[in-house]
Amino acid sequence: MAVYGGFHHVHLVSRDPEATAAWWKKALDAEIAGRSEKSGSLSITMMLGEAKLSVRGLRAGEEPPENESPAYLGINHIGLMVDDIEGAIACVVDCGGALINPVHTGSSGNFVAFVKTPEGVLIEFLQPKS
């Protein structure tokens, strides 16, 4: 068995997948690639450049945690390469997100910054220095 290529997708769960998908489209120019209904929940697939991002609603019997702060165990954030880190930050903030950690040089040698979506998803933007 071998894993090949990058991640196939990242899947988010949202109280309102339509609103969440609209936010990603407005803030980061995500392209809506498809919609489906599965297990009683709407799922919307988007493309962010070459990255596939899906978001689905809560299913019957699912209850969101009371504390929706970023996870400390499991997946903590999504990393996205951008060509204009300051512009990406401005778009997120203008669309109701928040800057969490301003631009600095990360351990990868890239410029990095962390932002948070209105639903609390952490995104690390990375921009090559050269």
C-alpha positions in Angstrom: 0.0 0.0 0.0 1.2 3.5 -0.9 -0.2 6.9 -0.4 0.3 9.0 -3.6 -0.3 12.7 -4.4 -1.3 15.3 -1.8 -4.4 15.2 0.4 -7.5 14.4 -1.5 -9.6 16.8 0.5 -10.3 18.5 3.8 -13.9 18.2 5.1 -15.4 20.7 7.5 -18.7 20.4 9.4 -20.8 23.5 9.7 -24.1 24.6 11.3 -24.9 26.2 7.9 -23.0 24.7 5.0 -24.5 27.1 2.4 -23.3 30.2 4.4 -19.9 28.6 5.0 -19.4 27.8 1.4 -20.5 31.4 0.5 -17.9 32.7 3.0 -15.1 30.7 1.4 -16.2 31.8 -2.0 -16.2 35.5 -1.0 -13.2 35.5 1.2 -10.8 33.2 -0.7 -12.4 32.9 -4.2 -13.3 29.2 -3.7 -15.0 27.7 -6.6 -18.2 25.7 -5.9 -17.6 22.3 -7.6 -20.6 20.4 -6.5 -23.4 19.7 -4.0 -24.8 16.4 -2.7 -27.1 15.1 0.0 -25.8 12.2 2.1 -27.0 10.8 5.4 -29.5 13.6 5.7 -27.0 16.4 5.3 -26.0 18.8 2.5 -22.4 18.5 1.4 -20.7 21.2 -0.7 -17.4 20.7 -2.5 -15.2 23.6 -3.3 -11.8 24.1 -5.0 -9.3 26.5 -3.5 -6.6 26.5 -6.2 -5.7 22.8 -6.4 -7.0 22.1 -2.9 -10.4 20.4 -2.5 -12.4 21.6 0.5 -15.8 20.1 1.4 -18.3 21.3 4.0 -21.3 19.5 5.3 -24.1 20.2 7.7 -24.8 18.5 11.0 -26.4 15.1 10.6 -29.2 13.7 12.7 -28.0 13.1 16.2 -24.8 15.1 15.9 -24.3 17.9 18.4 -21.5 20.4 18.1 -19.3 20.8 21.1 -20.0 23.6 23.5 -16.5 24.9 23.2 -15.7 25.4 19.5 -12.2 26.7 20.0 -9.4 25.3 17.7 -8.5 21.7 18.3 -5.4 21.0 20.3 -5.5 17.3 19.4 -6.2 16.2 15.8 -6.3 18.7 13.0 -5.4 22.2 14.2 -5.4 24.2 11.0 -5.3 24.2 7.2 -2.2 25.5 5.4 -2.7 27.3 2.1 0.0 28.7 -0.2 -0.8 32.1 -1.5 0.9 34.6 -3.8 -0.1 37.7 -1.7 -0.2 37.0 2.0 -1.2 40.5 3.0 -4.0 40.5 0.4 -5.3 37.1 1.6 -5.3 38.3 5.2 -7.2 41.5 4.2 -9.9 39.4 2.3 -10.4 37.1 5.3 -10.7 40.0 7.8 -12.9 42.1 5.4 -15.3 39.0 5.3 -15.6 38.7 9.0 -12.6 36.5 9.8 -9.8 37.5 12.2 -6.0 37.8 12.1 -4.6 35.5 14.8 -0.9 35.7 14.2 0.6 38.4 11.9 3.0 37.8 9.1 6.4 36.4 10.2 9.0 34.0 9.0 7.9 30.5 9.7 10.1 27.4 10.4 9.7 26.5 6.7 11.4 29.8 5.7 8.2 31.1 4.2 6.3 34.1 5.3 3.4 32.8 7.4 0.3 34.2 9.1 -2.7 32.6 10.9 -6.3 33.7 10.4 -9.6 32.4 11.7 -12.8 32.0 9.8 -16.1 33.2 11.4 -16.8 29.5 12.3 -13.4 29.2 14.0 -11.4 27.3 11.3 -7.7 28.2 11.6 -5.9 28.8 8.3 -2.2 29.2 8.0 -1.3 31.3 4.9 2.2 30.7 3.5 4.0 32.8 0.9 7.4 32.0 -0.4 10.0 34.6 0.4 11.5 34.7 -3.1 
